[in-house]
Amino acid sequence: MPSNEEIIRELYAAGEGQGMDTKKFVSMFSEEGYMLDIPSGTKFRGQAIGDSIAGLARAFPDVHRELLDFYVTENVVVVELAIRGTHKGELALASGTLAPTGKTIDAPCCDVFKLEGGKVTCFHCYNYPSVMLQQLGVDIG
C-alpha cells in the first residue's frame, strides 16, 4: 500500500489543470470523507468535492499547486503549497461572477488531510481568498 504522503501527492496530481481527473480525485475520499474550505466554512462531500476543484480549473485552466513542504504523522498529512494559475475563465464569488482578468495568481495555502485505510477522511483547505482577489485586481475594501 502506498504511504499517506504518496496518496496525497497522487490526489494533487489528479487535481492539476488540463490533466484534471475529478472522478479519480473524488474516488480517493472515503465514503464519509469531506473537503472543508476553511475561509468560507463550506463543506463538500461526494461529487461536490470534484465540482469544487473543477470550478477552480474553469477559472484558472492552467491551475498548478506547487507543493512546498510535507509534514506527515501516522494518519495526518499537512502540506504547505502555493496555488498558481492564470485567470482565463469566469470565477464564481459570493458577491457574483468575476470575468477573466488575464492576471496570474500565486496564493499561499495550507492543506490538512486525515487518512484511514488509504482513503482521505477529511481535507481542510486553509487558503487566502483575499490574497487571490488582490492579485486579480479586485478591490476588497
C-alpha positions in Angstrom: 0.0 0.0 0.0 1.3 3.5 -0.8 2.3 5.8 2.0 -0.1 8.5 3.1 2.3 11.1 1.5 2.2 9.2 -1.8 -1.6 9.1 -1.7 -1.8 12.8 -1.2 0.7 13.5 -3.9 -1.5 11.4 -6.2 -4.5 13.3 -5.1 -2.9 16.6 -6.0 -1.8 15.2 -9.4 -5.5 14.3 -10.1 -6.4 18.0 -9.4 -4.0 19.6 -11.8 -5.2 21.9 -14.6 -5.6 20.3 -18.0 -4.8 16.8 -16.8 -7.5 17.1 -14.1 -9.4 13.9 -13.2 -12.2 14.8 -10.9 -13.5 11.3 -10.8 -10.2 10.0 -9.6 -9.9 12.9 -7.1 -13.3 12.1 -5.6 -12.6 8.3 -5.5 -9.6 8.9 -3.2 -12.0 10.0 -0.4 -13.7 7.5 1.9 -17.5 7.2 1.7 -17.8 9.6 4.7 -14.9 11.8 3.5 -15.2 15.5 3.0 -13.4 18.6 2.0 -13.8 21.8 4.1 -12.9 25.2 2.7 -11.9 26.9 5.9 -12.3 30.6 4.9 -15.9 30.1 3.7 -16.9 27.3 6.1 -18.2 25.3 3.1 -18.1 21.5 3.4 -18.1 19.4 0.3 -19.0 15.7 0.1 -19.0 13.2 -2.8 -19.3 14.7 -6.3 -19.4 18.2 -4.8 -15.7 17.8 -4.0 -14.9 17.2 -7.6 -17.2 20.1 -8.7 -15.3 22.4 -6.3 -11.9 21.7 -7.8 -13.3 21.7 -11.4 -14.7 25.2 -10.7 -11.2 26.5 -9.9 -9.9 24.9 -13.0 -12.5 26.5 -15.2 -11.4 29.9 -13.9 -7.7 29.0 -14.0 -7.3 26.4 -16.7 -3.5 26.2 -16.0 -4.0 25.8 -12.2 -1.0 24.3 -10.6 -0.4 23.5 -6.9 3.3 24.0 -6.1 3.9 21.6 -3.2 6.4 23.2 -0.9 6.6 21.1 2.2 5.0 17.9 3.6 4.6 17.1 7.3 3.5 13.5 8.0 2.4 11.8 11.1 0.6 8.4 11.4 -2.7 9.4 9.7 -2.3 13.1 9.1 -0.6 14.9 6.2 -0.1 18.6 6.3 1.0 20.3 3.0 2.3 23.9 2.6 1.7 24.9 -1.0 1.1 27.8 -3.5 -1.8 27.8 -5.9 -0.8 29.3 -9.2 -2.6 30.0 -12.4 -3.9 32.5 -15.0 -7.4 33.8 -14.7 -8.8 32.9 -18.1 -12.4 31.9 -17.1 -15.3 33.2 -15.0 -14.7 32.9 -11.3 -17.7 32.4 -9.1 -17.5 34.6 -5.9 -20.0 35.1 -3.1 -20.6 38.6 -4.5 -21.1 37.5 -8.1 -19.0 36.3 -11.0 -15.7 37.8 -11.9 -14.9 37.9 -15.6 -11.5 36.8 -16.7 -8.8 39.3 -16.0 -5.8 37.5 -17.6 -3.9 38.1 -14.4 -1.9 35.4 -12.6 -2.2 34.3 -9.0 0.4 32.8 -6.6 -1.6 32.3 -3.4 -0.3 30.6 -0.3 -2.3 27.7 1.1 -2.0 25.0 3.7 -3.9 21.8 3.5 -4.5 19.3 6.3 -5.6 15.7 5.4 -6.6 12.8 7.6 -6.5 9.3 6.1 -7.8 5.9 7.1 -7.2 2.7 5.1 -5.6 4.6 2.2 -8.6 7.0 1.8 -9.0 10.6 2.7 -11.5 11.1 5.5 -11.1 14.8 5.8 -9.4 17.6 3.9 -9.2 21.0 5.4 -8.1 23.7 3.0 -6.7 26.9 4.6 -6.5 29.2 1.6 -6.3 33.0 1.4 -9.0 34.3 -0.9 -8.1 37.9 -0.1 -4.6 37.4 -1.5 -6.0 35.8 -4.7 -8.5 38.7 -5.1 -5.9 41.3 -4.6 -3.7 39.6 -7.2 -6.7 39.7 -9.6 -7.1 43.4 -9.0 -10.4 43.1 -7.1 -11.0 45.9 -4.6 -11.6 44.1 -1.3 -12.2 47.3 0.5 
